[in-house]
């Protein structure tokens, strides 16, 4: 258990930051799921629109430290490849 005032404050800050990061991660996953559902349905225009909405969300997660930037780029790239392969 934290004893010093600074350690207690650090614990509070970590808890608050964890909540924010959980919300960001959940939001990001929701956007990814929408893209994957559109891909599964075979609707290319819906998949492209969902990807266009998901891309900034992934980059924002990377900027805020929820994801590593290379991970975000890889996810965007793989989703884009899957969207482009619809109907091909």
Buried (B, 14 or more C-beta within 10 A) or exposed (E): EEEEEEEEEEEEEEEEEEEEBEEBEEBBEEBBEBBBEBBEEEBBEBBBBBBEEBBEBBBBBBEEEBBEEEEBBEBBEEBBEBBEEBEE
